[in-house]
Structures are given as structure tokens and as C-alpha cells.
Amino acid sequence: MNKWKERRVKHSPTLQIKELTARQFLGKDGCTPYITPKVLLDFNDDGREDDVSEMSAMFSLANARHRIIVTRKVRTDKGRNRYKFQNFNRNGNPDGAKVVLIGNIEQFLEDLYDNKFVINFTYDDLIEEAEQA
């Protein structure tokens, strides 16, 4: 390999991106949680089924490493929940999901956009981890 390619690979910003686990997301490893287990389980159990399904879809898109697109507009739905419609670039095609802004999920979306981490979990993984709290 050419020297310039070796150096470029070594200093690639993608190599510096860490992986966020479900435990870290929920604050179980001493991290500041994006959503606490109680808030997540309450949302899952008491929230609108469509909202929960959309949240699950968002985590699936993020877990599949689709590129997140900045979404700044915060809206309020009929149930008076604040939310964003979060878009992703899915292999050149736009895809997205409604994300109810529970806990600190808005910061999570910003951190995901800023490439501070990638995630290795789905919404179902989060629920399983939250149930073990």
C-alpha cells in the first residue's frame, strides 16, 4: 500500500467513531442516559402504538448505519407530544420515522448526526435492556 493511503486509513475519522451500546444509551454504565429505562418502558407501554412502531423504525434505520439527515423542525402532534420526523438516506432513497422527543432523544439524534458514535442495537434490544433495570 502507498504511504499516503496508509496514513489516510490510519487517520480516517470513521475509525475514531465509537460504538454506543444499549446499556450506555440507557445510562447503565454510568453514562448520562439519553432515555432512562423507566421513561422508555412507560413510552413503550402507554404511548400510541404508531409512535412506538415509528420509534422502532428509527432505531432500525440508525442501526443499519443509514446516513442521518439533519431535521431541525420540532412539531407537536394531536396528543400534545413534541416530535421530529427524522429522515435518513437509505441507499440513495429517503426514508424516515416520527420520533417522539422523550428523554434526551433530541440530543441523541444530534450526536448521531455529528458521528459521535454508531449504534449496535435495535429498539427491541433497548426494551430488553430496560426491563433488566
C-alpha positions in Angstrom: 0.0 0.0 0.0 1.2 3.5 -0.7 2.4 5.6 2.2 -0.3 8.2 1.6 -3.0 5.6 1.6 -1.7 4.0 4.9 -1.7 7.4 6.6 -5.2 8.2 5.2 -6.6 5.0 6.5 -5.0 5.4 9.9 -6.4 8.9 10.3 -9.8 8.3 8.9 -12.4 9.9 11.1 -14.6 6.8 10.7 -12.0 4.8 12.6 -12.5 7.1 15.6 -16.2 6.7 15.8 -17.1 4.6 18.9 -20.0 2.2 19.2 -22.8 3.1 21.6 -24.4 0.2 23.4 -27.9 -0.2 24.7 -26.5 -0.1 28.2 -24.8 3.2 27.6 -27.9 4.7 25.8 -29.9 3.9 28.9 -27.2 5.2 31.3 -26.5 1.9 32.9 -22.7 2.2 32.5 -22.5 5.4 34.5 -23.1 7.5 31.3 -25.7 10.2 31.1 -28.8 8.5 29.7 -30.5 9.6 26.5 -33.6 7.9 27.9 -33.9 6.3 31.3 -35.2 2.7 31.4 -38.4 3.9 33.2 -39.2 6.6 30.7 -38.6 4.2 27.8 -40.8 1.5 29.3 -43.5 4.0 30.1 -43.4 5.2 26.5 -43.5 1.7 25.1 -46.4 0.6 27.4 -48.5 3.7 27.4 -47.6 5.6 24.2 -49.6 5.4 21.0 -48.8 2.1 19.1 -48.0 4.0 15.9 -45.5 6.2 17.8 -43.8 3.2 19.3 -43.7 1.5 15.9 -42.1 4.6 14.4 -39.5 4.8 17.2 -38.6 1.2 16.4 -38.2 2.0 12.7 -35.9 4.9 13.5 -33.6 2.7 15.6 -33.6 0.1 12.8 -32.5 2.8 10.3 -29.8 4.0 12.6 -28.6 0.5 13.5 -28.4 -0.3 9.7 -25.9 2.6 9.5 -28.0 4.7 7.1 -26.9 8.3 7.0 -29.0 10.5 9.2 -30.2 13.8 7.7 -30.5 17.0 9.8 -34.0 17.6 10.9 -34.4 20.8 12.9 -38.2 21.3 12.9 -39.9 20.2 16.1 -43.7 19.7 15.9 -46.5 18.9 18.3 -48.9 16.1 17.5 -52.6 15.8 18.4 -51.6 14.1 21.7 -49.5 17.2 22.6 -46.3 15.2 22.2 -43.3 17.0 20.8 -41.7 15.1 17.8 -39.5 15.3 14.8 -39.8 13.4 11.6 -36.3 12.1 11.3 -35.0 11.4 7.8 -32.3 9.0 6.7 -30.6 8.4 3.4 -31.3 4.7 2.7 -29.1 3.7 -0.2 -29.9 6.9 -2.1 -33.6 6.9 -1.2 -35.1 9.0 1.6 -36.6 7.1 4.5 -37.6 8.2 7.9 -39.7 7.9 11.0 -41.6 10.0 13.5 -39.6 10.3 16.7 -41.4 11.4 19.8 -38.9 13.5 21.8 -38.9 11.6 25.1 -36.0 11.9 27.5 -32.9 13.4 25.8 -33.5 11.7 22.4 -33.1 15.0 20.6 -29.5 15.1 21.8 -29.1 11.5 20.7 -30.2 12.5 17.2 -27.8 15.4 17.1 -24.9 13.2 18.4 -25.7 10.6 15.8 -25.7 13.2 13.1 -22.3 14.5 14.4 -20.9 11.0 14.0 -20.0 10.8 17.7 -20.9 7.1 17.6 -22.7 4.4 15.7 -25.3 2.2 17.4 -25.3 -1.6 17.6 -28.8 -2.1 18.9 -32.4 -2.0 17.9 -35.5 -0.8 19.8 -36.2 -4.3 20.9 -32.7 -4.6 22.3 -33.3 -1.3 24.3 -36.6 -2.7 25.7 -34.9 -5.9 26.8 -32.1 -3.9 28.4 -34.5 -1.6 30.1 -36.5 -4.5 31.5 -33.4 -5.7 33.3 -33.1 -2.4 35.3 
